[in-house]
Each structure stands twice: as C-alpha cells, then as structure tokens.
Amino acid sequence: MIVVTGATGNVGRSLVAVLAAAGERVTAVSRGIAEADVPTGVRHLRADLTEPESLRAVVEGADALFLHDGGAGAQGLNPAEILDVAKAGRVRRVVLLSSIGVATRPDSASHGATLRAMEDAVRQSGLEWTILRPSGFASNAFAWVESIRAGLTATAPFADVGIPVVDPADVAEVAAVALREDGHAGRVYTLTGPGLSSPRQRAAAIGKALDEPVRFVEQTREEARVQMLGFMPEPVVETTLTVLGEPNAAELRISPDVERVLGRAPRPFSAWAQRNAAAFRTAVAPPESEAAGQ
C-alpha cells in the first residue's frame, strides 16, 4: 500500500490518480478529504501532518509514503516525529515533496531552511528516500481564474521574466515512479518544465486554450506585494517576489531530471493550460460560444 499525504493538492491529487490507474492500493490523506476527492475504490482518511499521531492508523501496513511539504504550514511540522510514526507502521520507502528553493535560496527561512530541515530528517530516517525539488508550479496560474472568468484579464508583476515552471502532473508521475520502482533511493531530483515561461506568455497560452485573447496587465512590485500580503507572510512574499523578478542562475536552469525518470520531455505550460482550460471559462457562456464549442 502507498500512502499519499496532501492528497487534495495539485501534486497529490494527480499522484493518487496515477497510482490508482496503475492498480496500486492507495490511501489518500489530507485534513478535509472526502469521497468525492478520490477515484472510485481509493481509500481516503483524514489526518493532519501537524499532528503526527493522527497518521498512525493511516500508515499501518503501508510500504511507501509520499510526504507532502506542508505548504504554508511547513514550519509547524515535526518531520522526525512523522517519520518515526511511518517507521512504526512498517513503511520502508519515503518520497518527499520539497522545493528547488532548498538549493537556490538556502538562506531563506521560507524557501530554503524549513524544507532543508525536512530533507535532513528524511535522510536521517533510515528509510529508503527520494527527494523531489520542483520549480514553481504551472498551477499557480489558477490565481487568475476569477479575473479571467470575469474579464479575460491576467495581472502579475515582472511580465517578461521567465522561469521554468513545472506541470504538477509531471511531479506526480516522477513521484509515482520513485514510490513504485527500485533505483531511486538516495536521489534528489530537480523538476522543471522544458523551457522558460513568463507571466505574459502564460496568460497568452491560457487565452489560446480558451480560443479568446486574455489581456495581460503588468503590476508593479509594490502592487504585487500588497496583494500577496493578503495571503502570505511578509518574508515569504519578499523572497517570492525576488525569485519571480530576479531569478538566479540555478532558478533559470532547465533540469533533465523529468526526462531521466519518465523517459519523455516535461510538459510545456501550454499543455497544462489546455488541460485546465475549463477552470478559466465563464460560468455562463454566450450562445455563440456554446455553439462554437460543440
């Protein structure tokens, strides 16, 4: 059995689907998971990574664990306790979702130090481990859903600064391989897309997927900062803006690891946009749009 924490997130949801389609026994875990969140026949249980004891019944008898990075709550995790619970449940293999920031921003508490502590705990756990360090997710474009639905507009700072955003589905497929197959123990995989992609280019790709032009409006750094402070702590905001506006050489590097593991090139942002176009469509389409779409 494979346990997937963070199973309702962008990576976790795709990972559960990939594993289930491959015939694996899967337990999907998150704090608020429901039957509708998982494929038919997949076991789902509620647990909280900030409360390691809540995982004890979840991991009992499991062979492998996909350990989510905790997202915004990463600083509240005790990874050593989580891994102790996993070992007590006879888990022998763990795949950790970390971040490229561990390598590219090691002095940042929000992007480097916290996840470095998780990585260190995994390395010292005595389990077979694999660490995944993805770049920024293509799915961050979901932040534009409401503005695109309402007025076919996307807003972001640093309009023409590109980074190699990665499709969460590619991260999930790499995780599935590392969870199911031998030969990945002790490996750290940096996962990126196939090329650099700027906010303006990503907005255009969504417009192409919708077959309607999306207008791009560039924010100033300060405008973006004020907006982001509404849902991110200030240190996270400052580092994120620096990464987006002034990426360093390591953050611009195109990694070969997706292709090494999967035997194919990573998906471009345009493929993500095509696959998720429905999320950006207006709730009630004009009659001519309905006809055109048939």
C-alpha positions in Angstrom: 0.0 0.0 0.0 1.1 3.5 -0.8 0.1 6.5 1.4 -0.2 9.9 -0.2 -0.4 12.9 2.1 -1.5 16.2 0.7 -3.9 14.1 -1.5 -6.2 17.0 -2.4 -3.3 19.3 -3.6 -2.1 19.8 -7.1 0.5 17.1 -6.9 -1.2 14.8 -4.5 -4.5 14.6 -6.4 -2.6 13.7 -9.7 -0.4 11.2 -7.8 -3.4 9.4 -6.4 -5.0 9.1 -9.8 -1.7 7.8 -11.4 -1.2 5.2 -8.7 -4.8 4.1 -8.8 -4.7 3.7 -12.6 -1.6 1.6 -12.2 -3.5 -0.8 -9.9 -1.8 0.2 -6.7 -3.5 0.1 -3.3 -3.6 3.7 -2.3 -4.6 5.6 0.9 -5.3 9.3 0.1 -4.8 11.5 3.1 -5.5 15.2 3.9 -7.2 17.2 6.7 -10.5 17.6 4.9 -10.5 14.8 2.3 -13.9 13.4 1.2 -15.0 10.6 -1.1 -15.5 13.0 -4.0 -11.9 13.9 -3.9 -10.6 10.4 -4.9 -11.1 7.9 -7.7 -13.6 5.2 -7.1 -12.2 2.5 -4.8 -9.4 4.6 -3.3 -9.3 4.5 0.5 -9.3 8.0 2.0 -8.6 9.1 5.5 -8.4 12.4 7.3 -5.2 13.2 9.1 -3.1 16.2 9.9 0.7 16.3 9.3 1.0 18.8 12.2 -0.3 16.0 14.5 1.9 13.0 13.7 -0.2 10.7 15.9 -3.1 11.2 13.6 -1.1 9.3 10.9 -0.5 6.2 13.0 -3.6 4.3 11.7 -3.1 5.7 8.2 0.4 4.3 7.7 -0.1 0.9 9.4 0.9 -1.8 7.0 2.0 0.7 4.2 5.0 0.1 2.1 5.7 3.6 0.9 4.8 7.2 1.9 4.5 10.3 -0.2 5.3 13.1 2.3 3.9 16.5 1.3 6.0 19.5 2.3 3.2 21.0 4.4 2.6 24.0 2.1 2.1 27.2 4.0 2.1 25.2 7.3 5.5 23.7 6.7 7.1 25.5 9.7 4.6 23.8 12.0 5.7 20.3 11.1 7.9 17.9 13.1 9.3 15.7 10.3 11.2 13.5 12.7 8.1 12.5 14.5 6.2 12.0 11.3 8.9 9.6 10.1 9.0 7.8 13.4 5.3 7.1 13.1 5.9 5.9 9.5 8.7 3.5 10.6 6.5 2.1 13.3 3.9 1.4 10.7 6.5 -0.6 8.7 6.9 2.0 5.9 10.2 1.3 4.1 10.2 4.0 1.4 9.5 7.7 1.5 9.3 10.3 -1.3 9.5 13.9 0.0 8.0 16.8 -1.9 10.5 19.6 -1.2 11.4 22.7 -3.3 14.1 23.9 -5.6 14.4 26.8 -3.1 16.4 24.5 -0.8 19.2 24.7 -3.3 18.6 28.1 -4.8 17.7 30.1 -1.7 19.3 28.2 1.2 19.4 31.2 3.5 15.7 31.9 3.1 13.6 30.7 6.0 10.5 30.4 3.9 12.0 28.8 0.7 15.1 27.1 2.0 15.7 26.5 5.7 12.4 24.9 6.6 12.4 22.4 3.8 16.1 21.7 4.3 15.1 20.5 7.8 12.6 18.2 6.3 15.1 16.9 3.9 17.6 16.3 6.6 15.0 14.4 8.7 14.3 12.2 5.7 17.9 11.5 5.0 18.5 10.5 8.6 15.3 8.4 8.9 16.9 5.1 8.0 14.2 4.7 5.3 14.8 4.4 1.5 14.3 8.0 0.5 13.9 10.2 -2.6 13.6 13.9 -2.6 11.8 15.9 -5.2 12.6 19.6 -5.7 10.2 21.2 -8.2 10.4 24.7 -9.6 7.3 26.9 -9.5 4.1 25.1 -10.4 2.2 25.8 -13.6 -0.9 25.6 -11.4 0.0 28.9 -9.7 -1.9 30.3 -12.8 -5.1 29.3 -11.0 -4.7 32.6 -9.2 -6.0 34.2 -12.4 -9.2 32.1 -12.5 -11.6 34.9 -11.3 -10.1 37.7 -13.3 -10.1 35.7 -16.5 -13.6 34.4 -15.9 -14.8 38.0 -15.2 -12.9 40.0 -17.8 -10.4 37.9 -19.6 -7.6 39.7 -17.8 -4.5 38.4 -16.0 -2.4 40.5 -13.7 1.1 39.8 -12.4 4.5 41.6 -11.9 7.6 41.0 -14.0 5.7 40.5 -17.2 8.6 39.2 -19.3 10.8 37.4 -16.7 10.7 33.7 -17.4 11.2 30.8 -15.1 10.9 27.0 -15.9 7.5 26.3 -14.3 6.7 22.6 -14.0 3.4 20.9 -14.5 2.3 19.3 -11.2 1.3 16.2 -13.2 4.9 15.7 -14.1 5.9 15.9 -10.5 3.2 13.4 -9.7 4.4 11.0 -12.3 8.0 11.2 -11.1 6.8 10.6 -7.5 4.8 7.5 -8.7 7.9 6.0 -10.3 10.0 6.7 -7.2 7.4 5.2 -4.9 6.8 2.1 -7.0 10.2 1.2 -8.5 13.7 0.5 -7.2 16.7 2.5 -8.3 15.7 5.9 -6.9 16.8 5.6 -3.3 19.2 8.4 -2.2 18.4 10.5 -5.3 17.4 14.2 -5.3 15.5 15.2 -8.4 15.2 18.8 -9.6 12.0 19.1 -11.6 11.3 21.9 -14.1 9.4 22.5 -17.3 11.1 22.3 -20.7 11.8 26.0 -21.0 11.4 29.4 -19.5 7.9 30.8 -19.4 7.0 34.4 -18.5 3.7 35.6 -17.0 2.8 37.3 -20.3 3.4 34.1 -22.2 1.4 32.1 -19.7 -1.5 34.4 -20.0 -1.3 34.1 -23.8 -1.2 30.3 -23.5 -4.4 30.3 -21.4 -6.0 32.6 -24.0 -5.1 30.2 -26.8 -6.5 27.3 -24.8 -9.8 29.3 -24.4 -9.7 30.5 -28.0 -10.2 34.0 -26.6 -7.4 36.6 -26.1 -6.5 37.2 -22.4 -5.3 40.8 -21.7 -2.2 40.9 -19.6 -1.8 43.8 -17.1 1.6 44.2 -15.5 1.7 45.1 -11.8 4.5 47.0 -10.1 6.4 45.0 -7.5 4.7 47.1 -4.8 1.3 46.4 -6.1 2.0 42.7 -6.2 3.5 42.8 -2.7 0.4 44.4 -1.2 -1.8 41.8 -2.9 0.3 38.9 -1.8 0.4 40.1 1.8 -3.3 39.3 2.0 -2.5 35.5 1.9 1.3 35.1 2.6 3.6 36.1 5.5 5.9 39.0 4.6 9.1 37.0 4.5 7.6 34.6 2.0 6.3 37.5 -0.1 9.7 39.2 -0.3 11.5 36.0 -1.3 8.9 35.0 -3.8 9.0 38.4 -5.5 12.8 38.2 -5.7 12.6 34.7 -7.3 9.9 35.9 -9.8 11.6 39.2 -10.6 15.3 38.4 -10.3 15.8 34.6 -10.6 19.3 33.4 -10.1 21.2 31.1 -12.5 20.0 28.0 -10.6 16.4 29.1 -10.8 16.7 29.6 -14.6 18.3 26.2 -15.2 16.3 23.6 -17.2 16.7 20.3 -15.4 16.9 17.0 -17.3 15.5 15.0 -14.3 11.9 14.7 -15.5 13.1 13.2 -18.8 15.6 11.0 -17.0 13.0 9.4 -14.8 10.0 9.4 -17.2 11.8 8.8 -20.5 10.0 11.8 -22.1 10.3 15.6 -22.0 8.4 17.6 -19.4 5.1 19.1 -20.5 5.2 22.8 -21.5 2.9 25.3 -19.8 0.7 25.3 -22.9 -0.2 21.6 -22.2 -1.2 22.5 -18.7 -3.3 25.4 -20.0 -5.1 23.2 -22.5 -5.8 20.5 -19.9 -7.2 23.1 -17.4 -9.0 25.5 -19.7 -12.4 24.7 -18.3 -11.4 26.2 -15.0 -11.0 29.6 -16.7 -14.2 29.7 -18.7 -17.1 31.9 -17.7 -19.9 30.3 -15.7 -22.5 31.1 -18.4 -21.1 31.2 -22.0 -22.8 33.3 -24.7 -24.9 31.2 -27.1 -22.5 31.6 -29.9 -19.6 30.4 -27.7 -21.6 27.3 -26.8 -22.3 26.6 -30.5 -18.7 27.1 -31.4 -17.5 24.8 -28.7 -19.6 21.8 -29.8 
